[in-house]
Amino acid sequence: MAGKTGNDLDSLTDSIKELSKNIPMVREELAGGLYQVISNGVPEDNWISFLEQSSKAAVGGIADLGQTVTVTSTIIKNYGLEWDTAGSIQDKIQKTAKNGVTSFEQLAAALPRVSGSASQLGISIDELMAVFATTTGVTGNTAEVSTARAAIASTTGAIRLMNIAIASSPYLIAAASAAVLAVGIYKICTSSNETEEAQNKA
């Protein structure tokens, strides 16, 4: 798959052996991960570093290595990022899994479906992750949120902020509306108190 023979192949084999000493994965699994790294179009100079980052993320997130490689490379390509941002992207997925009712593996399955359209609509990775962190468990599971997000993104003429708001959750929109109403009531009450004080002084 890598098109390597002789010393180059030996070098890759040695890299896999070295990784297996530091990451709790069997060599066969790491070798399969390298296959996925190459299949997903990661440049040769980044093969081993990308595999190392993805292996650590897969172990930390209790996720499949191949799926971890795929979601990371897909997001990088969709957003036009550098390949050395893999660790940062995987950290964001980990935090999203921690803050939402979801898991790294579920996000790894869902994010490739929506990251392309989100990028085209100008929605940042952080905003996209926030949607999954706040809506999973409220409006549905990870797959349902992903499906809804993809459907919303395909709607023509949807402006960026509206798209984010709609994707967020009816409950969050209601909460935001309640907050605005509360501020309005507070201002009215404050204004009434000030008027009453002025009248008492008079």
C-alpha positions in Angstrom: 0.0 0.0 0.0 2.8 2.4 0.9 4.8 1.3 -2.1 7.9 0.8 0.0 10.5 -1.9 -0.1 13.9 -2.6 1.4 15.2 -0.1 3.9 12.1 2.2 3.6 9.8 -0.7 4.5 12.2 -1.7 7.4 12.0 1.9 8.6 8.2 1.8 8.7 8.3 -1.5 10.5 10.7 -0.2 13.1 8.4 2.8 13.6 5.4 0.5 14.3 7.5 -1.5 16.7 8.6 1.6 18.6 5.0 2.9 18.8 3.8 -0.4 20.2 6.2 0.1 23.1 4.6 3.4 24.1 1.0 2.9 23.1 -1.1 0.0 24.5 -2.0 -1.5 21.1 -0.8 -4.6 19.3 1.5 -4.2 16.3 -1.1 -5.6 14.0 -3.6 -2.9 15.0 -1.0 -0.2 14.6 -0.1 -1.6 11.2 -3.8 -1.5 10.2 -3.9 2.1 11.4 -0.9 2.9 9.2 -2.8 1.4 6.3 -5.8 3.7 7.1 -3.4 6.7 7.4 -2.1 6.1 3.9 -5.6 5.3 2.5 -6.9 8.6 3.8 -4.4 10.6 1.9 -2.1 11.7 4.7 1.2 13.0 3.2 4.2 10.6 3.7 6.1 13.0 5.9 3.2 12.9 8.4 2.4 9.2 8.4 4.0 8.2 11.7 3.2 11.4 13.6 -0.4 11.2 12.4 -0.6 7.5 13.4 0.9 8.2 16.8 -1.6 11.0 17.6 -4.5 9.0 16.3 -3.4 5.9 18.3 -3.3 7.9 21.5 -6.7 9.5 20.8 -8.2 6.1 20.0 -6.9 4.6 23.3 -8.0 7.7 25.3 -11.5 7.8 23.6 -11.9 4.0 23.6 -12.5 4.2 19.9 -11.5 2.3 16.8 -8.1 3.4 15.4 -9.2 3.3 11.8 -12.3 5.4 12.5 -10.2 7.9 14.5 -7.9 8.3 11.5 -10.8 8.7 9.1 -12.6 11.4 11.1 -9.5 13.4 11.7 -8.3 13.3 8.1 -11.8 14.2 6.9 -12.1 17.2 9.1 -8.6 18.4 8.1 -9.4 18.1 4.4 -12.8 19.7 4.7 -11.5 22.7 6.6 -8.2 22.9 4.6 -6.1 22.6 7.7 -2.5 21.5 8.2 -1.9 17.8 8.9 0.0 18.5 12.1 -3.3 19.8 13.6 -4.5 16.2 14.1 -3.8 16.2 17.8 -5.7 19.5 18.3 -8.8 18.2 16.4 -8.8 15.0 18.3 -8.6 16.9 21.6 -11.7 18.9 20.5 -13.6 15.6 19.8 -12.5 14.3 23.2 -13.8 17.4 24.9 -17.1 17.3 23.0 -17.6 13.7 24.0 -16.9 14.7 27.6 -19.3 17.6 27.6 -22.1 16.0 25.6 -24.1 12.8 25.9 -22.0 11.0 23.3 -18.6 9.2 22.8 -15.5 9.7 20.7 -16.5 6.7 18.6 -20.0 8.0 18.0 -18.6 11.4 17.0 -16.1 9.7 14.7 -19.0 8.1 12.9 -21.1 11.3 12.7 -18.7 14.2 12.1 -17.6 13.1 8.6 -21.2 13.5 7.4 -21.5 17.1 8.4 -18.1 18.7 8.6 -18.0 19.3 4.8 -21.3 21.3 4.7 -20.4 23.0 8.0 -17.1 24.2 6.5 -18.9 25.5 3.3 -21.3 27.5 5.5 -18.5 29.1 7.4 -19.2 27.3 10.6 -16.0 26.8 12.6 -14.9 23.5 14.1 -15.5 24.8 17.6 -19.1 25.9 16.7 -19.7 22.5 15.1 -18.4 20.7 18.2 -20.6 22.9 20.4 -23.7 21.8 18.5 -22.9 18.1 19.3 -21.9 18.9 22.9 -25.1 20.8 23.6 -27.7 18.8 21.6 -26.8 15.2 22.1 -29.1 13.8 24.8 -31.5 16.8 24.4 -32.7 16.6 20.8 -31.5 13.1 20.2 -28.5 10.8 20.0 -25.4 11.5 18.1 -26.6 10.0 14.8 -29.9 11.9 15.0 -28.2 15.2 15.7 -25.9 14.5 12.8 -28.8 13.7 10.5 -30.7 16.9 11.5 -27.5 18.9 11.1 -26.9 17.6 7.6 -30.5 18.3 6.6 -30.3 21.9 7.9 -27.0 22.5 6.1 -28.6 21.4 2.8 -31.3 24.1 3.1 -30.6 26.8 0.6 -30.4 30.4 1.7 -29.8 29.6 5.4 -27.5 32.2 6.8 -24.6 31.2 9.0 -25.9 32.3 12.4 -29.4 31.1 11.8 -28.0 27.7 10.7 -26.1 27.4 14.0 -29.1 28.5 16.0 -31.5 26.0 14.4 -29.0 23.2 14.8 -28.4 24.0 18.4 -31.7 22.9 20.0 -35.2 24.2 20.6 -34.5 24.1 24.3 -31.4 26.3 23.9 -33.2 28.7 21.7 -36.0 28.9 24.3 -33.4 29.4 27.1 -31.9 32.2 25.1 -35.3 33.8 24.6 -36.0 33.5 28.3 -32.8 35.2 29.1 -33.6 38.1 26.8 -37.1 38.3 28.4 -35.5 38.3 31.9 -33.2 41.1 31.0 -36.1 43.1 29.6 -38.2 42.5 32.8 -35.2 43.5 34.9 -34.8 46.8 32.9 -38.5 47.5 33.3 -38.4 46.9 37.0 -35.3 49.0 37.4 -36.9 51.8 35.4 -40.0 51.6 37.6 -38.0 51.7 40.8 -36.1 54.7 39.6 -39.3 56.4 38.7 -40.9 55.6 42.1 -37.8 56.9 43.9 -37.9 60.1 41.9 -41.6 60.6 42.7 -41.0 60.0 46.4 -38.3 62.6 46.4 -40.6 65.1 44.7 
